[in-house]
Amino acid sequence: MVSQYAVLVNADDGTITASKNANEKMYPASMTKVMTLLVAAEKLNNESLGQKIEISIEATDYSFENDCSAAGFLVGEQVTIEDLLNGIILPSGAEAAYQAAIMTSGTLEQFVDDMNKKVQELGISQTTHFSNPVGIFDENNYSTACDMAVILHAAMENEICKKVLSARNYTTSCTQQHPQGITFSSKFLNRIDRKFGKGKVVGAKTGYVNQSRYCAVSMYESEANNKYICVTGMAGKAWQTVYDHIAFYQNYCK
């Protein structure tokens, strides 16, 4: 286990199977977007996923000014809410996260408040706090490996979130700006699928900022239908997150 922070949780009963600095403060980077997706999704329903939302210049500027990864949506583009949610997770789009925040809470500040209300609801407010919906580094945007497992577990209980987090690939609806749509891919899920054939990883989100290095959270379903959640942080390379998750799943899961 190369990652500095790591935990493997039995998702069926909540027990910790293996850990490494699992309760120490860490910066979650774009793993933050799991909470962003969850807070937004809880204000939506399946019927609303086909509704259109316009991408604002504020959303694209926010992504550009903070040097964030982007889904590739353009100012004025009319995308579906489903497109927007997938844009938050698969390409880790900051403009998608910003637009979803404004769409569901009215202001960025209110959305962040809603994120922290959810933190309290999940019982992890002593060790987790969010200051933005993207994962931009901030001393007040922090969590622990154990808490991120709690957040992913809650997200995977939500039908909308589960569909997005488990997608290997997704192509957005056609728009004037993108007549063929935009195809997103989950590098982590596609990589771990190629390297690990026992059971299946059924959801994941990666993250990176200098202060966190490479991190990831994923849920795994073993061949015996047991579910586990793995969280790792502070790996030196993107591929190392894949290998660390495989190491936990291969050596500790039944």
PyMOL commands that set and color helices and strands:
alter all, ss='L'
color gray80, all
select helices_A, chain A and resi 29-41+46-50+57-65+81-89+94-105+108-121+145-156+159-165+187-195+238-252
alter helices_A, ss='H'
color red, helices_A
select strands_A, chain A and resi 5-10+16-20+52-54+78-80+169-171+183-185+200-209+213-221+227-235
alter strands_A, ss='S'
color yellow, strands_A
deselect
rebuild
show_as cartoon
